[in-house]
Amino acid sequence: MSIRPSPVLRTNAHFDGVVATYVGMAKPGKSVNVSDNRGNGGLGVPAVFTVDLKKPHLIDYFRIGHRNSVLGLRYWGVTVEGSNDNTNWEMLKENFAIPDAKNGAKLESPNIPVDRSTHRYIRVTLTDYDPVNNSAVQMSEFYLGASKD
C-alpha cells in the first residue's frame, strides 16, 4: 500500500519534479541492482550526486523528499556543497542530520537553511544512513530555493 498521493509536479525540484519517482544509490560497502559500491577494500565510497542548475542560482535552503516510510532507505545525514565550476567547492552544510529522517510518517524534510549564496552546481554526499537494513538509499526529490526577503 502506498502512502504517497498521486504524482504531483513540484516547483523548485531538481530531479524530475514528480514525487512518485525516485533516485536510488547503493550505500557504501553495498550492492543493489546495477549499482555496486563495494570497492575500496569492501568499504565502498560515499554515495554522492551533483545537481547542475545550468546557470548560477541564488539559494538559501534545501529540502529532501523521502521515497517512502522505510527508514532503511532514507538519507539520515548529508554534506551539501556549492560550486560554479564543478571543481572548487564551498561548504554549505557539513554532516548535517536531516530533521525527521527517522520518522517514517514524515515524507519530506522541512526547508534546511544554508548561507545565502549563488551556485551552478550543488553536490550532496550521504554522511549518515541505516548501515544494517537495506542496501540502497533512495530520494524522491531534492529541492533548492531562496527565501524572499
Summary of the structure (lengths in Angstrom):
residues: 149
radius of gyration: 15.1
end to end distance: 41.2
largest distance: 48.9
contacts: 440
relative contact order: 0.31
helix: 2%
strand: 49%
